[in-house]
């Protein structure tokens, strides 16, 4: 099925920016929004958080075993 939707230049630019950063097509970005309820704002925030996580990992910022065990211990039954 093929559908044509007219959107504002601003929305088109946002979709294009998300598509470029995620290596998805604009159609895939719009389909995700429709199928999963992921608004452009949600997708933009998601891409930013992933980029921040990758940057942190590239900088060697990982959780240490002691920190992970402390969190896991917090939620283990007594």
KAJO-V410780 format. One record per residue. N is the residue number from 1. RES is the residue in one small letter. SS is DSSP state (helix for helix, strand for strand, loop for the rest). OMEGA is omega in whole degrees, 0 to 359 (* if undefined). D_LAST is the distance of its C-alpha to the last C-alpha in Angstrom with 2 decimals. Layout:
BEGIN
N_RES_SS_OMEGA_D_LAST ; N_RES_SS_OMEGA_D_LAST
END
This chain:
BEGIN
1_x_loop_179_55.25 ; 2_x_loop_181_56.43 ; 3_x_loop_176_56.07 ; 4_x_loop_180_57.62 ; 5_x_loop_177_55.92 ; 6_x_loop_179_57.53 ; 7_x_loop_181_55.18 ; 8_x_loop_176_55.97 ; 9_x_helix_179_56.56 ; 10_x_helix_179_53.49 ; 11_x_helix_179_51.21 ; 12_x_helix_179_52.97 ; 13_x_helix_179_52.32 ; 14_x_helix_178_48.60 ; 15_x_helix_180_48.35 ; 16_x_helix_180_50.37 ; 17_x_helix_178_48.18 ; 18_x_helix_181_44.97 ; 19_x_helix_181_46.80 ; 20_x_helix_183_47.99 ; 21_x_helix_184_44.62 ; 22_x_helix_184_42.85 ; 23_x_loop_173_45.82 ; 24_x_loop_177_45.85 ; 25_x_loop_174_48.98 ; 26_x_helix_178_49.58 ; 27_x_helix_179_49.65 ; 28_x_helix_178_46.14 ; 29_x_helix_181_44.89 ; 30_x_helix_178_46.58 ; 31_x_helix_178_45.44 ; 32_x_helix_179_41.78 ; 33_x_helix_182_42.33 ; 34_x_helix_184_43.88 ; 35_x_helix_188_41.63 ; 36_x_helix_179_38.23 ; 37_x_loop_180_39.00 ; 38_x_loop_180_38.54 ; 39_x_loop_176_40.96 ; 40_x_helix_178_42.82 ; 41_x_helix_179_40.86 ; 42_x_helix_181_37.53 ; 43_x_helix_178_39.01 ; 44_x_helix_178_40.34 ; 45_x_helix_180_36.99 ; 46_x_helix_180_35.30 ; 47_x_helix_179_37.99 ; 48_x_helix_180_37.66 ; 49_x_helix_177_33.88 ; 50_x_helix_179_34.39 ; 51_x_helix_179_37.23 ; 52_x_helix_178_35.16 ; 53_x_helix_178_32.40 ; 54_x_helix_179_35.09 ; 55_x_helix_179_36.72 ; 56_x_helix_179_33.52 ; 57_x_helix_177_32.97 ; 58_x_helix_179_36.64 ; 59_x_loop_178_36.23 ; 60_x_loop_181_33.42 ; 61_x_loop_179_30.73 ; 62_x_loop_174_27.63 ; 63_x_loop_178_23.97 ; 64_x_loop_181_23.16 ; 65_x_helix_180_20.49 ; 66_x_helix_180_18.83 ; 67_x_helix_179_18.76 ; 68_x_helix_179_17.49 ; 69_x_helix_178_14.58 ; 70_x_helix_179_13.72 ; 71_x_helix_179_13.84 ; 72_x_helix_180_11.94 ; 73_x_helix_180_9.05 ; 74_x_helix_185_9.26 ; 75_x_helix_177_8.82 ; 76_x_loop_177_6.35 ; 77_x_loop_183_3.78 ; 78_x_loop_*_0.00
END
